């Protein structure tokens, strides 16, 4: 299906739609700030594939920045499949087909016949496009070969679908390379193109399917093409992820299995920058996981600020299907306490000052765990959280930053009430006009800046602790 959101009850701009349905563009429909913003929104629809250990593959140029955000959110390697449009002889911008690496050609014979293009002319067009494709492969891949996708789940990404011919050629190229499953994912697509591609891909996922799409660029505030240097940098980062090496920024990322005394094993991702200043443990909210694109975006900013991060699943995959466990704050808090004790045995971070970052119900779990662990937790940050659900708030004495969207009025009221019950110093920071998921352009970046400032004050890197609620 072509889904609008993975969170049907939370401030969506549209509805889930089958490929045969039409979702019309409305004044409230999503317009993307740029391709990175589009990628973060698309990543929210792809969390469920994280457990498949997918390879994210972009169609350059425009698909690369979108795919880079998805790859980061899923902790997946990033590669490309180069596709070149075959333009009509008298109008090169009008596509009559596409050529993908591996010699895969998709051609609309109906259009070619309607334009009176001979077989000889088509052969000449294909030969010219082959040369362009080879040159682009050399430009973007350098000395690296393609990532092996045999028997892998591949998430194929572009910045949008108009006719879908390039995407069709890319899907067939990936099949030829041995991909087990191909998930085609785009921020915006014409309904007819999305429906047609369902015949090629195993699934088609998109954020918007406007009936009146006449150009992909109309759905972006900034649709300037990415520079070649940016594309090469993003692909280099993706190749490092595939090899399990430190990222270009020096952060070492490790997949971890957190074995608890209860016999439960939880999946996690520990990221440690060079000379870390502290470690932040993320507690996600109900219905989310360590693959939450919002938490991963904030974690990435914290890593750039010098903080190690641990993103982990509070529940096993089987437990996540039990809605009672999803909202069981004491259970989630006990898992967070046990994970903190596990973290204290990991050499790279054992002695670092520690903080919690909780979202939604994860904030209640973080405050409950902080109350139990006392001075071991130096700070707590809540993003759009429900601190009111935490037991014994008066015993949670760790300095706490409550970040709430200004447009999230019910949660803002609950945070104000909970702040009065907290046993330690606190601050309530309101992000103007932001809704519950902080989807507005710049909102998550503001969350990250507030978090870094708070950590700097509380983990011994400058600033004074507040004396009480502010």
C-alpha positions in Angstrom: 0.0 0.0 0.0 1.0 3.6 -0.4 0.9 4.8 3.2 0.7 8.3 4.5 2.0 7.7 8.0 3.0 4.9 10.4 1.2 6.7 13.2 -2.5 6.9 12.2 -3.6 8.6 15.4 -0.9 11.3 15.7 -1.3 14.6 13.8 -1.3 13.2 10.3 -1.8 15.2 7.2 -3.5 12.5 5.2 -5.0 9.0 5.4 -3.7 5.6 4.6 -4.6 4.9 1.0 -4.4 1.9 -1.3 -2.6 2.3 -4.6 -6.0 2.5 -6.3 -7.1 5.4 -4.2 -6.4 9.1 -4.8 -5.2 11.4 -2.1 -5.7 14.9 -3.3 -3.3 17.7 -2.4 -5.0 20.1 0.1 -3.8 23.3 1.9 -2.9 21.0 4.8 -0.9 18.5 2.7 2.8 18.0 3.3 5.2 20.2 1.4 8.8 19.2 2.1 11.4 21.8 3.1 14.0 19.9 1.1 15.1 16.4 0.2 16.6 15.7 3.7 13.2 16.7 5.3 11.4 14.4 2.9 13.8 11.6 3.8 13.1 12.0 7.5 9.4 11.9 6.9 9.7 8.9 4.6 11.9 7.1 7.2 8.9 7.1 9.6 7.0 4.9 7.2 9.9 2.4 6.8 10.7 1.6 10.5 9.1 -1.8 10.2 11.8 -2.9 7.7 14.7 -2.2 10.1 14.7 -5.8 11.4 15.2 -7.1 7.9 18.7 -5.6 7.8 17.9 -3.9 4.5 20.2 -2.2 2.0 19.0 1.3 1.1 19.5 2.1 -2.6 19.0 5.6 -4.2 18.4 6.7 -7.7 20.9 9.7 -8.2 21.0 12.5 -8.1 17.8 13.6 -6.3 17.2 10.3 -4.5 20.5 10.3 -2.6 19.8 12.9 0.1 16.4 11.3 0.7 17.9 7.9 0.9 20.7 9.0 3.2 18.2 10.1 5.9 16.4 6.7 5.6 19.7 4.8 5.8 20.7 6.7 8.9 17.3 6.1 10.5 17.4 2.4 9.8 21.1 2.0 10.5 21.4 0.6 7.0 24.2 0.8 4.3 23.6 3.1 1.4 24.2 2.5 -2.3 23.0 3.7 -5.7 21.5 2.3 -8.8 22.2 4.6 -11.7 19.4 5.2 -14.1 19.4 7.6 -17.1 16.3 8.9 -18.8 16.0 8.2 -22.6 14.6 11.5 -24.0 12.8 12.0 -27.2 15.1 13.3 -30.1 13.3 16.6 -30.5 12.5 17.0 -26.8 15.2 15.5 -24.5 13.2 16.4 -21.4 10.3 14.2 -22.5 11.1 10.6 -21.4 10.2 7.8 -23.7 12.1 5.3 -21.5 15.0 4.7 -19.1 18.3 2.8 -18.9 19.6 1.3 -15.7 23.0 -0.1 -14.9 23.3 -3.8 -15.8 21.9 -3.1 -19.3 18.2 -2.9 -18.2 16.1 -0.9 -20.6 12.5 0.2 -20.1 11.0 1.7 -23.2 7.4 2.9 -24.0 6.9 1.6 -27.5 3.5 3.3 -27.6 5.1 6.7 -27.1 8.0 6.0 -29.5 5.5 5.0 -32.2 3.3 8.0 -31.5 6.4 10.3 -32.0 7.5 8.4 -35.1 10.9 7.4 -33.7 12.5 4.7 -35.8 14.3 1.7 -34.4 17.6 3.1 -35.6 17.0 6.4 -33.8 16.2 4.5 -30.6 19.4 2.5 -30.8 21.4 5.7 -31.2 19.6 7.2 -28.2 20.3 4.2 -26.1 24.0 4.2 -27.0 24.3 7.8 -26.0 22.5 7.2 -22.7 24.8 4.2 -22.0 27.8 6.5 -22.3 26.2 9.0 -19.9 25.4 6.2 -17.5 29.0 4.9 -17.4 30.3 8.4 -16.8 27.9 8.9 -13.9 28.9 5.6 -12.4 32.5 6.6 -12.4 31.7 10.0 -10.9 29.7 8.7 -8.0 31.2 5.3 -7.2 34.9 6.1 -7.5 36.8 2.9 -6.8 34.0 1.3 -4.8 31.9 -1.5 -6.3 28.2 -1.9 -5.7 27.0 -3.4 -2.3 26.1 -7.0 -2.7 22.2 -7.2 -2.5 21.8 -10.9 -3.2 19.1 -12.4 -1.1 18.7 -9.0 0.7 15.7 -6.7 1.2 16.4 -3.5 -0.7 14.6 -0.2 -0.1 14.8 1.7 -3.4 14.4 5.5 -3.0 13.9 8.5 -5.3 12.7 12.0 -4.6 9.4 11.4 -6.3 7.5 9.5 -9.0 6.0 11.2 -12.0 5.9 8.7 -14.9 7.7 6.0 -12.9 9.9 4.8 -15.9 13.2 5.4 -14.1 12.0 3.6 -11.0 10.8 0.6 -13.1 14.2 0.3 -14.7 15.9 0.5 -11.3 13.7 -2.2 -9.8 14.5 -4.5 -12.6 18.2 -3.7 -12.3 18.1 -4.7 -8.6 16.2 -7.9 -9.4 19.0 -8.7 -11.9 21.5 -8.1 -9.1 19.7 -10.8 -7.0 17.7 -8.7 -4.5 15.2 -10.9 -2.6 12.7 -8.1 -2.0 12.5 -4.6 -3.4 10.5 -2.0 -1.5 10.0 1.2 -3.6 9.7 4.3 -1.3 9.3 7.9 -2.4 8.1 11.1 -0.6 5.6 11.9 -3.4 4.1 10.0 -6.3 1.4 10.4 -9.0 -1.3 7.8 -8.1 -1.1 6.2 -11.5 2.7 5.8 -11.4 2.5 4.3 -7.8 -0.2 1.8 -8.9 1.8 0.8 -12.0 5.0 0.2 -10.0 3.2 -2.2 -7.7 3.5 -4.7 -10.6 7.3 -4.4 -10.3 8.1 -3.8 -6.7 7.1 -6.0 -3.7 5.6 -2.9 -2.0 5.3 0.8 -2.8 5.5 3.3 0.1 5.0 7.0 -0.2 4.1 10.0 2.0 1.9 11.8 -0.5 -0.1 10.7 -3.6 -1.6 14.0 -4.9 -4.0 13.7 -7.8 -2.7 16.9 -9.4 1.0 16.1 -9.4 2.4 17.5 -12.6 6.0 18.0 -11.4 7.8 16.4 -8.4 9.5 19.7 -7.6 6.3 21.5 -6.8 6.2 19.5 -3.5 9.5 20.9 -2.3 10.3 24.3 -1.0 13.9 23.8 -2.0 14.4 21.5 -5.0 17.9 22.5 -6.1 19.8 19.5 -7.4 22.4 18.2 -4.9 26.0 18.8 -5.9 28.3 15.9 -6.9 30.5 16.5 -3.8 27.4 16.1 -1.5 26.4 12.9 -3.2 29.9 11.4 -3.0 30.1 12.3 0.7 26.7 10.7 1.5 27.7 7.6 -0.4 31.0 7.4 1.4 29.2 7.5 4.7 26.9 4.8 3.5 29.8 2.6 2.4 31.4 3.0 5.9 28.2 1.8 7.4 28.3 -1.3 5.2 31.8 -2.1 6.2 31.1 -1.5 9.9 33.8 1.1 10.1 33.7 4.4 12.0 31.7 7.0 10.2 33.4 10.0 8.5 32.8 12.0 11.7 34.7 9.5 13.8 31.6 8.0 15.5 31.9 4.2 16.0 28.5 2.6 15.7 27.9 -1.0 17.1 24.9 -3.2 17.0 24.5 -4.7 20.5 22.4 -7.4 22.2 21.5 -6.4 25.7 21.1 -9.5 27.8 19.1 -9.0 31.0 19.0 -11.1 34.1 15.4 -12.1 33.3 16.7 -13.9 30.2 15.3 -11.3 27.8 17.7 -10.0 25.1 17.0 -6.5 23.7 18.5 -5.1 20.4 20.3 -1.8 20.5 22.7 0.5 18.8 25.6 2.1 20.7 27.3 5.0 19.1 30.5 6.4 20.6 32.3 9.5 19.2 35.9 10.3 19.8 36.5 11.5 23.4 32.9 11.4 24.5 31.6 13.9 27.1 28.8 11.7 28.4 26.4 9.0 27.3 22.6 9.4 26.6 20.2 6.5 26.8 17.1 6.9 24.7 13.7 5.5 25.9 11.3 5.5 23.0 7.6 6.0 23.3 4.6 3.7 22.7 4.5 2.1 19.2 8.0 3.1 18.4 11.5 1.5 18.6 15.2 2.1 18.4 14.6 2.9 14.7 12.4 5.9 15.4 13.6 8.5 12.9 12.9 11.4 15.3 15.0 9.9 18.1 17.7 8.9 15.6 17.9 12.5 14.3 18.3 13.9 17.8 20.9 11.1 18.6 22.9 12.1 15.5 23.0 15.7 16.7 24.1 14.7 20.2 26.9 12.6 18.7 28.0 15.6 16.8 28.0 17.4 20.1 30.4 14.9 21.6 27.9 12.6 23.4 27.7 8.8 23.1 24.2 7.5 22.6 22.4 4.2 23.1 19.2 3.5 21.1 17.5 0.2 22.1 14.2 -1.6 22.1 12.5 -1.7 25.4 10.5 -4.7 24.3 11.2 -7.8 22.2 9.4 -8.1 18.9 6.9 -10.5 20.4 6.2 -8.2 23.3 5.6 -5.3 21.1 2.4 -7.0 19.8 1.0 -6.9 23.4 -0.6 -3.5 23.8 -0.7 -3.9 27.5 3.1 -4.2 27.6 3.6 -1.2 25.3 1.9 1.0 28.0 3.3 -0.8 31.1 5.4 2.0 32.5 6.8 -0.1 35.5 8.0 -2.8 33.0 9.5 -0.2 30.6 11.3 1.5 33.5 12.6 -1.8 34.9 14.1 -2.6 31.4 15.7 0.9 31.3 17.2 0.3 34.8 18.6 -3.1 33.7 19.9 -1.7 30.5 21.7 1.1 32.4 23.4 -1.5 34.6 24.4 -3.4 31.4 25.8 -0.1 29.9 27.9 0.5 33.0 29.8 -2.7 32.1 30.7 -1.6 28.6 34.4 -0.3 28.6 33.9 2.6 26.2 31.2 4.3 28.3 31.4 2.7 31.7 32.7 5.8 33.5 30.9 8.5 31.5 28.2 10.7 33.1 24.8 9.4 32.1 21.5 11.0 31.0 18.2 9.8 29.8 16.2 11.0 26.8 12.6 9.9 26.8 9.8 10.4 24.2 6.1 10.0 24.8 5.6 7.2 27.4 9.4 6.7 27.3 9.7 9.9 29.3 7.6 8.4 32.1 9.8 5.3 32.1 13.0 7.5 32.1 11.8 9.5 35.2 10.7 6.3 37.0 14.1 4.7 36.3 15.9 7.9 37.3 14.0 7.9 40.7 15.3 4.4 41.3 18.9 5.0 40.3 19.3 8.3 42.0 22.6 10.0 41.5 23.6 7.5 38.7 21.4 9.5 36.3 22.7 13.1 36.0 20.0 14.5 33.8 16.7 13.6 32.1 15.3 15.1 28.8 11.7 14.6 27.7 10.5 15.3 24.2 6.8 15.5 23.8 6.7 13.2 26.8 4.1 12.1 29.3 5.9 12.7 32.7 2.5 12.7 34.3 2.4 8.9 33.9 5.6 8.3 36.0 5.2 7.0 39.6 6.8 8.9 42.5 7.7 12.0 40.5 8.7 13.7 43.8 11.6 11.1 44.0 12.9 11.9 40.5 15.6 14.4 41.5 17.7 14.4 38.3 17.6 17.8 36.6 14.8 17.4 34.0 14.2 19.3 30.8 10.7 19.1 29.5 10.4 19.9 25.7 6.9 20.3 24.4 5.5 21.6 21.1 3.6 24.9 21.4 0.7 23.5 19.4 0.6 20.3 21.4 -1.8 21.9 23.9 -3.0 18.8 25.8 0.5 17.4 26.4 1.8 20.9 27.3 -0.9 21.1 30.0 0.1 17.7 31.4 3.8 18.7 31.4 3.1 21.9 33.3 1.2 19.9 36.0 3.9 17.2 36.2 6.6 19.8 36.5 5.1 21.0 39.8 5.5 17.4 41.2 9.1 16.8 40.2 11.5 16.4 43.1 14.5 18.0 41.4 15.3 21.1 39.3 13.5 21.4 36.0 12.8 23.5 33.0 9.9 23.6 30.6 10.9 24.5 27.1 8.2 25.2 24.5 9.0 24.9 20.8 6.7 27.5 19.1 4.1 26.1 16.7 5.5 22.5 16.9 3.0 19.6 17.1 3.4 16.4 19.0 5.9 14.7 16.7 7.9 17.9 16.0 7.4 17.4 12.2 7.6 21.1 11.3 10.7 22.3 9.5 13.4 23.1 12.1 11.5 21.8 15.1 13.6 18.7 15.7 16.8 20.7 15.2 15.5 23.0 18.0 14.9 20.0 20.2 18.5 18.8 19.6 19.9 22.3 20.5 17.9 22.4 23.7 19.1 18.9 24.6 22.7 19.7 24.0 22.5 22.9 26.1 20.9 21.0 29.0 23.5 18.2 28.8 26.3 20.8 28.8 24.9 22.3 32.0 24.2 19.0 33.8 27.0 16.7 32.8 29.8 19.0 34.0 30.5 20.9 30.7 29.5 24.4 31.8 26.5 26.3 33.0 24.7 26.3 36.4 22.0 23.9 37.4 18.6 25.7 37.8 17.4 26.0 41.4 13.9 24.8 40.6 11.1 24.9 38.1 11.4 27.6 35.5 
